[in-house]
Amino acid sequence: MTDVDHELGAIRFIVDSPLSSKVAMFNKTVREHTDSQMLNPFSQDGRSVSPKPKFSKEEYGKPIAGSLTAARGQKANMHVFKEMLELCQIINTEGYPQSEEDPSLKFILFGELFNIYTHINDKLVGLLLRARKHKLLDFEGEVLFQRRDDDVPVCMCKPIKEIKAILDGKVDEVRRSVSPNPHPTTMLIK
């Protein structure tokens, strides 16, 4: 074995060593972070002008798919769907039949619902608006206020079994769309 072969063996050992692969991985992470900071308009790296991000109409205002922000949003959606189901179940158990023909559709006065529900959750009005948007509940007016709208009926638009099936389906749909391994958000410039 010559000195050149010996030196090549030493270099090969350094290149193939576990330490060099860790150094390479660290350097790659540093490069990716530096690149993302160059695109970040809030970065303090001394740039005077940051590149302008370009989004399609579908992407605008939405988090990057697979990001931690998207995962948190989907988790929040699942939580809201479960709270809407809980609200509808309370109306179903504590409410009164809307008609004799269909006793499965119930209603409850807002003042009564407010007194029952505030012990459970402080987001009643927001949940009522969200449930109305999904056509699960209905009531008169834009927003209901305590005392002023105590006599306004809040009516179920569908039987509780159908509401449960709809909301469980929405929760399952969101659960299937959640990325199993979300990544931190980095700004993408096209």
C-alpha positions as CSV (number, residue, x, y, z in Angstrom):
1,M,0.0,0.0,0.0
2,T,1.5,3.3,-1.1
3,D,1.2,6.6,0.7
4,V,-1.3,7.8,-2.0
5,D,-3.5,4.7,-1.3
6,H,-3.2,5.3,2.4
7,E,-4.2,9.0,2.0
8,L,-7.2,8.0,-0.2
9,G,-8.3,5.5,2.4
10,A,-8.2,8.2,5.1
11,I,-10.2,10.6,2.9
12,R,-12.7,7.8,2.1
13,F,-13.0,7.1,5.8
14,I,-13.6,10.8,6.6
15,V,-16.2,11.1,3.8
16,D,-18.1,7.9,4.8
17,S,-17.9,8.5,8.6
18,P,-21.1,9.1,10.6
19,L,-19.8,12.5,11.7
20,S,-19.5,13.7,8.1
21,S,-23.0,12.7,7.3
22,K,-24.3,14.6,10.3
23,V,-22.2,17.6,9.3
24,A,-23.7,17.4,5.8
25,M,-27.2,17.1,7.2
26,F,-26.6,20.1,9.5
27,N,-25.2,22.2,6.6
28,K,-28.3,21.3,4.5
29,T,-30.6,22.4,7.3
30,V,-28.6,25.7,7.6
31,R,-28.9,26.3,3.8
32,E,-32.7,25.6,3.8
33,H,-33.2,27.9,6.8
34,T,-31.1,30.7,5.2
35,D,-33.0,30.3,1.9
36,S,-36.4,30.5,3.8
37,Q,-35.2,33.6,5.7
38,M,-34.3,35.3,2.4
39,L,-37.9,34.9,1.4
40,N,-39.3,35.9,4.7
41,P,-40.4,39.6,4.6
42,F,-40.2,39.8,8.4
43,S,-36.6,38.5,8.6
44,Q,-33.9,40.8,10.1
45,D,-31.2,39.8,7.7
46,G,-30.5,43.3,6.3
47,R,-32.3,43.0,3.0
48,S,-33.9,46.1,1.7
49,V,-36.5,44.4,-0.6
50,S,-38.0,41.0,-0.3
51,P,-39.4,39.1,-3.2
52,K,-43.2,39.3,-3.7
53,P,-44.9,36.0,-3.2
54,K,-47.3,34.9,-5.9
55,F,-50.5,33.0,-5.1
56,S,-53.3,31.7,-7.2
57,K,-56.9,32.6,-6.2
58,E,-57.3,29.1,-4.6
59,E,-54.2,29.4,-2.5
60,Y,-54.6,33.0,-1.3
61,G,-55.4,33.3,2.4
62,K,-54.9,29.6,3.0
63,P,-52.0,27.9,4.7
64,I,-49.5,25.8,2.7
65,A,-50.8,22.2,2.4
66,G,-49.0,19.9,4.8
67,S,-47.8,22.7,7.0
68,L,-48.2,23.0,10.8
69,T,-50.5,25.9,10.3
70,A,-52.8,23.8,8.0
71,A,-52.8,21.0,10.6
72,R,-53.7,23.3,13.4
73,G,-56.5,24.8,11.3
74,Q,-57.9,21.3,10.5
75,K,-57.7,20.3,14.2
76,A,-59.6,23.5,15.1
77,N,-62.3,22.7,12.4
78,M,-62.8,19.2,13.9
79,H,-63.2,20.8,17.4
80,V,-65.8,23.2,16.1
81,F,-67.8,20.5,14.4
82,K,-67.8,18.5,17.6
83,E,-69.0,21.6,19.5
84,M,-71.7,22.2,17.0
85,L,-72.9,18.6,17.5
86,E,-72.9,19.1,21.2
87,L,-75.0,22.3,20.8
88,C,-77.5,20.5,18.6
89,Q,-77.7,17.6,21.1
90,I,-78.5,20.1,23.9
91,I,-81.3,21.6,21.8
92,N,-82.6,18.2,21.0
93,T,-82.7,17.1,24.7
94,E,-83.8,20.4,26.3
95,G,-86.0,21.8,23.4
96,Y,-89.6,21.4,22.5
97,P,-91.1,19.8,19.3
98,Q,-91.7,22.3,16.5
99,S,-94.8,20.6,15.4
100,E,-96.9,17.5,16.2
101,E,-96.3,16.1,12.7
102,D,-92.5,15.9,13.2
103,P,-91.5,15.6,16.8
104,S,-87.9,15.0,15.9
105,L,-87.4,18.7,15.0
106,K,-87.0,20.7,18.1
107,F,-86.7,24.4,19.1
108,I,-85.6,26.3,22.2
109,L,-85.7,29.9,23.1
110,F,-82.4,31.7,22.9
111,G,-82.6,33.0,26.6
112,E,-83.1,29.4,27.8
113,L,-80.4,28.0,25.6
114,F,-78.0,30.8,26.8
115,N,-78.6,29.9,30.4
116,I,-78.0,26.2,29.8
117,Y,-75.1,26.5,27.4
118,T,-73.0,29.2,29.2
119,H,-72.2,26.6,31.9
120,I,-70.7,24.5,29.1
121,N,-69.1,26.9,26.7
122,D,-68.8,30.7,26.2
123,K,-68.9,30.6,22.4
124,L,-72.7,30.1,22.0
125,V,-73.4,32.9,19.6
126,G,-70.5,32.0,17.3
127,L,-71.5,28.3,17.3
128,L,-75.1,29.3,16.4
129,L,-73.9,31.4,13.5
130,R,-71.7,28.5,12.3
131,A,-74.5,26.0,12.7
132,R,-76.8,28.2,10.7
133,K,-74.2,28.6,8.0
134,H,-74.1,24.7,7.7
135,K,-78.0,24.7,7.6
136,L,-78.3,22.8,10.8
137,L,-80.1,25.4,12.9
138,D,-82.1,28.5,12.1
139,F,-83.2,31.7,13.9
140,E,-84.3,35.2,13.1
141,G,-81.9,38.1,12.9
142,E,-78.2,38.4,12.1
143,V,-76.9,37.9,15.6
144,L,-78.6,37.0,18.9
145,F,-77.9,39.0,22.0
146,Q,-78.6,38.1,25.6
147,R,-81.7,39.8,27.1
148,R,-82.7,41.5,23.9
149,D,-83.3,38.2,22.0
150,D,-84.2,35.9,24.9
151,D,-87.6,35.2,23.2
152,V,-86.2,34.3,19.8
153,P,-86.6,30.6,19.0
154,V,-83.6,28.6,17.8
155,C,-84.9,25.8,15.6
156,M,-83.3,22.6,14.3
157,C,-83.5,22.3,10.5
158,K,-82.8,18.5,10.6
159,P,-83.4,15.6,13.0
160,I,-80.5,15.0,15.4
161,K,-79.6,11.7,13.7
162,E,-79.1,13.4,10.4
163,I,-77.1,16.3,12.1
164,K,-74.9,13.8,13.8
165,A,-74.3,11.9,10.5
166,I,-73.4,15.2,8.7
167,L,-71.0,16.5,11.4
168,D,-69.4,13.1,11.9
169,G,-68.9,12.9,8.2
170,K,-67.2,16.4,8.2
171,V,-65.0,15.4,11.1
172,D,-63.9,12.2,9.3
173,E,-63.3,14.1,6.0
174,V,-61.0,16.6,7.9
175,R,-59.3,13.8,9.7
176,R,-58.5,12.0,6.4
177,S,-57.1,15.2,4.9
178,V,-54.7,15.9,7.9
179,S,-51.1,15.3,6.9
180,P,-49.6,12.6,9.1
181,N,-46.3,14.6,9.3
182,P,-46.9,18.3,9.0
183,H,-43.9,20.6,8.3
184,P,-43.1,24.1,9.5
185,T,-44.4,26.7,7.2
186,T,-41.9,28.3,4.8
187,M,-42.8,31.0,2.4
188,L,-42.8,29.8,-1.2
189,I,-42.0,32.2,-4.1
190,K,-43.0,31.1,-7.6
